[in-house]
Amino acid sequence: MKTTLKLEELAMLLLGIYVFGFLYYEWWWFLVLFLAPDLGMVGYAFGNRAGAFLYNFFHHKGVAIMIYLLGFFFLIPVLQLIGVIMFSHAAFDRLLGYGLKFEEGFKFTHLGTLGTSEGKTTKESS
């Protein structure tokens, strides 16, 4: 199952790159901004709860799609850019095993606990 999920995330990353190709930005913008959503980790300076919220906001594919669609419908290219970057980055992170964060701390994600060989989570209901 892990292989299937990783292939799905790879497909989404490739979709994000494909959609970026339709935007009127040079490719170097994609490379420069690709890690920008990780600025959401700054929230951890204010505690685990704020950190998880801010990190998850910048790594939520639904938020990314909504921002892109707002830019598409209202003809605001920078919103399209932000949406594509957020979507692509989130897919890349999940491809590497980094998931949305729980409030217990940065290493506790919906994909499992970072740094454990089995990736088990502390949340039994997840």
C-alpha positions in Angstrom: 0.0 0.0 0.0 2.8 2.4 0.7 4.1 2.1 -2.8 0.6 2.9 -4.2 0.3 6.0 -2.0 3.7 7.2 -3.1 2.9 6.7 -6.7 -0.3 8.7 -6.2 1.7 11.5 -4.6 4.2 11.4 -7.4 1.3 11.7 -9.9 0.0 14.7 -8.0 3.5 16.3 -8.0 3.7 15.8 -11.8 0.2 17.2 -12.2 1.3 20.3 -10.3 4.4 20.7 -12.5 2.2 20.2 -15.6 -0.3 22.9 -14.5 2.6 25.2 -13.7 3.6 25.0 -17.4 0.4 26.8 -18.3 1.1 29.7 -16.1 2.9 32.8 -17.4 5.9 32.4 -15.1 9.4 31.4 -15.8 10.4 27.9 -14.6 12.9 29.3 -12.1 9.9 30.7 -10.1 8.8 27.1 -9.5 12.2 26.1 -8.2 12.7 29.2 -6.0 9.2 29.0 -4.5 8.9 25.2 -4.1 10.1 25.2 -0.5 8.2 28.3 0.5 5.3 26.4 2.1 7.8 25.1 4.7 7.8 28.7 6.2 4.6 27.4 7.9 7.0 25.7 10.4 7.6 29.1 11.9 4.3 28.5 13.8 6.2 26.0 16.0 8.0 29.0 17.6 4.6 29.7 19.2 3.9 26.1 20.4 2.8 22.8 19.0 -0.8 23.8 18.5 0.0 27.0 16.5 2.8 25.1 14.6 0.5 22.3 13.6 -2.2 24.7 12.5 0.1 26.9 10.4 2.0 24.0 8.9 -1.2 22.1 8.0 -2.7 25.2 6.4 0.3 25.6 4.1 0.4 21.9 3.3 -3.3 21.2 2.8 -4.1 20.3 -0.8 -7.7 21.4 -0.5 -6.5 24.9 0.5 -4.1 24.9 -2.4 -6.8 23.9 -4.9 -9.1 26.5 -3.6 -6.4 29.2 -3.9 -5.6 28.1 -7.4 -9.3 28.1 -8.4 -9.8 31.6 -7.0 -6.9 32.8 -9.1 -8.3 31.0 -12.2 -11.9 32.3 -11.9 -10.9 35.9 -10.9 -7.9 36.0 -13.3 -5.3 36.5 -10.6 -2.2 34.8 -11.8 -0.3 35.1 -8.5 -3.1 33.1 -6.7 -2.8 30.4 -9.4 1.0 30.4 -8.7 0.5 30.1 -5.0 -2.0 27.3 -5.4 0.2 25.3 -7.7 3.3 25.7 -5.5 1.4 24.7 -2.4 -0.2 21.7 -4.1 3.1 20.5 -5.6 5.0 21.0 -2.4 2.4 19.1 -0.4 2.5 16.2 -2.8 6.3 16.1 -2.6 6.3 16.2 1.2 3.9 13.3 1.3 6.0 11.4 -1.2 8.8 11.7 1.3 6.6 10.6 4.1 5.9 14.0 5.7 2.2 14.3 6.5 -0.1 16.8 8.1 0.8 17.4 11.7 -0.9 16.5 15.0 -0.8 18.9 17.9 1.5 16.6 19.9 4.5 17.8 18.0 6.2 18.1 14.6 7.1 14.4 14.3 3.5 13.2 14.8 1.8 13.1 11.4 -1.3 11.6 9.7 1.1 9.3 7.9 2.8 8.1 11.1 5.5 9.2 13.5 8.6 10.6 11.8 11.8 8.9 12.8 10.3 5.5 13.5 11.0 2.5 11.3 7.4 1.4 11.1 5.8 4.9 11.0 3.2 4.2 13.5 1.2 7.0 14.9 0.2 7.7 18.5 -3.3 8.4 17.4 -5.2 5.1 17.3 -8.2 6.6 15.4 -6.1 7.9 12.5 
